[in-house]
Amino acid sequence: MNTLKPGTNTSFGSLKQIDAGVLNVGYVEAGPTDGRTVILLHGWPYDIHSYVDVAPLLAKAGYRVIVPYLRGYGTTRFLSSETFRNGQQSVVAVDLIALMDALKMSKAILAGFDWGARTADIIAALWPQRCKALVSVSGYLIGSQQAGKMPLPPQAELQWWYQYYFATERGRAGYEQYRHDFARLIWQLASPHWDFDDAIFERSAASFDNPDHVSIVIHNYRWRLGLAAGEPHYDELEKRLAQGPDITVPTITLEGDANGAPHPDASSYAKKFSGRYAHRIIKGGVGHNLPQEAPQAFAQAVIDVDSF
């Protein structure tokens, strides 16, 4: 794979929209339509531009690449104003299964970071027949409300400061009013050595203007702490996830050597991957937004895990 400087690409091709489950999903597509499918999943507070350099690398390697906006981001919209704006972990995975069904994809390689890694992990764990292989930044991120209620050591709690801010109505109002400034602060804290410019940030920040963004983000973090209820019809999925199911599909986990966001140590989750497995530390001051900071390493992991 040729050397690529991060930030080489600034845009994708035209956006596409498709009805899938309770959403009309905005997504971009690259590469040959008959290529092996890779779905790339972004996190918070990021968007599809985390993959603006990864997607063309994989397309050039012959993959069909799909990069969707998650619920509450970009051009993804709810089909009904009556649908609960739910951010619990299982529902985002259900969204992706619905998208795969709408695109008539029986199976795909799934790769992501942050919320995207958690979503990919959940599908690999609960629907392994839909996941050919997995690339997950920060490894095994499946959690539960019960675990979220358990106190952590003070230093770990400090890293989650925004989670507690969001638990308050002041936090919701603050995020609503200052969402762009908030996101920029998170970018700086989570990737302290990433020298992104205004243009790079603003391309992603535009996706936070989605009318459901604040509701989804606030519910996600309140749900994790057990401060907000999910929807009852996802209870069975959450019970299964709370048991910490193993992931059996071929997997590569990645970690940047300068990830400033809360993340587990690789030794704590290695045994959760019972299939072919490798862990890679990506060096060079790489932070939390690994695919945008180190696109070549991320794309190479996708290609390598496909051959496991």
Sequence and secondary structure as in RCSB ss.txt:
>XXXX:A:sequence
MNTLKPGTNTSFGSLKQIDAGVLNVGYVEAGPTDGRTVILLHGWPYDIHSYVDVAPLLAKAGYRVIVPYLRGYGT
TRFLSSETFRNGQQSVVAVDLIALMDALKMSKAILAGFDWGARTADIIAALWPQRCKALVSVSGYLIGSQQAGKM
PLPPQAELQWWYQYYFATERGRAGYEQYRHDFARLIWQLASPHWDFDDAIFERSAASFDNPDHVSIVIHNYRWRL
GLAAGEPHYDELEKRLAQGPDITVPTITLEGDANGAPHPDASSYAKKFSGRYAHRIIKGGVGHNLPQEAPQAFAQ
AVIDVDSF
>XXXX:A:secstr
     TTS    S  EEEEETTEEEEEEEES TTS EEEEE  TT  GGGGTTHHHHHHHTT EEEEE  TTSTT
 EES TTS     HHHHHHHHHHHHHHTT S EEEEESTHHHHHHHHHHHH GGGEEEEEEETS     HHHHTS
   HHHHHHTHHHHHHTSHHHHHHHHHHHHHHHHHHHHHH TT    HHHHHHHHGGGGSTTHHHHHHHHHHHHT
TSS   GGGHHHHHHHHT   B S EEEEEETT  S    GGGTGGGB SSEEEEEE SS  S HHHHSHHHHHH
HHHHHHT 
